[in-house]
Amino acid sequence: MVTAYYTCAKSSSQQIRRNGHSGRHARYQCKACGYQARFVAAAAQRK
């Protein structure tokens, strides 16, 4: 199983929620600071 963890670039929080899409990519919003972006997982971990 592959698990992806997203963190906010501004606040380093992991409180991320999906917030629509931009083109073919999902957009995410940080609940802590309100920053919106297309978050990309740094590395996928296999379990």
ChimeraX commands (.cxc) that place a marker at each C-alpha (Angstrom):
marker #1 position 0.00,0.00,0.00 radius 0.5
marker #1 position 1.30,3.47,-0.88 radius 0.5
marker #1 position 0.65,6.30,1.56 radius 0.5
marker #1 position 1.19,9.96,0.68 radius 0.5
marker #1 position 1.55,12.62,3.37 radius 0.5
marker #1 position 1.11,16.26,2.45 radius 0.5
marker #1 position 2.50,19.18,4.42 radius 0.5
marker #1 position 1.87,22.89,3.93 radius 0.5
marker #1 position 4.79,24.83,2.45 radius 0.5
marker #1 position 4.01,27.89,4.59 radius 0.5
marker #1 position 3.07,26.51,8.02 radius 0.5
marker #1 position 4.45,22.92,7.81 radius 0.5
marker #1 position 1.07,21.67,9.04 radius 0.5
marker #1 position -0.39,18.34,7.94 radius 0.5
marker #1 position -3.98,19.61,8.23 radius 0.5
marker #1 position -4.66,19.54,4.49 radius 0.5
marker #1 position -8.03,19.18,2.78 radius 0.5
marker #1 position -8.96,18.84,-0.87 radius 0.5
marker #1 position -10.30,22.06,-2.36 radius 0.5
marker #1 position -11.41,21.54,-5.96 radius 0.5
marker #1 position -9.10,21.17,-8.92 radius 0.5
marker #1 position -6.93,23.21,-11.28 radius 0.5
marker #1 position -6.83,21.76,-14.75 radius 0.5
marker #1 position -6.37,18.03,-14.24 radius 0.5
marker #1 position -4.66,18.40,-10.85 radius 0.5
marker #1 position -6.34,18.48,-7.44 radius 0.5
marker #1 position -5.96,21.62,-5.33 radius 0.5
marker #1 position -5.52,21.42,-1.57 radius 0.5
marker #1 position -5.99,23.97,1.21 radius 0.5
marker #1 position -4.22,24.11,4.56 radius 0.5
marker #1 position -6.72,24.32,7.44 radius 0.5
marker #1 position -4.14,25.96,9.70 radius 0.5
marker #1 position -3.18,28.99,7.57 radius 0.5
marker #1 position -5.54,28.92,4.55 radius 0.5
marker #1 position -2.75,28.54,1.96 radius 0.5
marker #1 position -3.97,26.91,-1.31 radius 0.5
marker #1 position -1.81,25.03,-3.79 radius 0.5
marker #1 position -1.32,21.82,-5.73 radius 0.5
marker #1 position 0.53,19.89,-3.04 radius 0.5
marker #1 position 2.84,17.18,-4.32 radius 0.5
marker #1 position 4.00,14.36,-2.08 radius 0.5
marker #1 position 7.76,14.45,-1.53 radius 0.5
marker #1 position 8.12,10.67,-1.64 radius 0.5
marker #1 position 5.66,7.80,-1.54 radius 0.5
marker #1 position 6.20,5.23,1.20 radius 0.5
marker #1 position 5.40,1.58,0.68 radius 0.5
marker #1 position 4.06,-0.46,3.55 radius 0.5
marker link #1:1,2 radius 0.2
marker link #1:2,3 radius 0.2
marker link #1:3,4 radius 0.2
marker link #1:4,5 radius 0.2
marker link #1:5,6 radius 0.2
marker link #1:6,7 radius 0.2
marker link #1:7,8 radius 0.2
marker link #1:8,9 radius 0.2
marker link #1:9,10 radius 0.2
marker link #1:10,11 radius 0.2
marker link #1:11,12 radius 0.2
marker link #1:12,13 radius 0.2
marker link #1:13,14 radius 0.2
marker link #1:14,15 radius 0.2
marker link #1:15,16 radius 0.2
marker link #1:16,17 radius 0.2
marker link #1:17,18 radius 0.2
marker link #1:18,19 radius 0.2
marker link #1:19,20 radius 0.2
marker link #1:20,21 radius 0.2
marker link #1:21,22 radius 0.2
marker link #1:22,23 radius 0.2
marker link #1:23,24 radius 0.2
marker link #1:24,25 radius 0.2
marker link #1:25,26 radius 0.2
marker link #1:26,27 radius 0.2
marker link #1:27,28 radius 0.2
marker link #1:28,29 radius 0.2
marker link #1:29,30 radius 0.2
marker link #1:30,31 radius 0.2
marker link #1:31,32 radius 0.2
marker link #1:32,33 radius 0.2
marker link #1:33,34 radius 0.2
marker link #1:34,35 radius 0.2
marker link #1:35,36 radius 0.2
marker link #1:36,37 radius 0.2
marker link #1:37,38 radius 0.2
marker link #1:38,39 radius 0.2
marker link #1:39,40 radius 0.2
marker link #1:40,41 radius 0.2
marker link #1:41,42 radius 0.2
marker link #1:42,43 radius 0.2
marker link #1:43,44 radius 0.2
marker link #1:44,45 radius 0.2
marker link #1:45,46 radius 0.2
marker link #1:46,47 radius 0.2
view
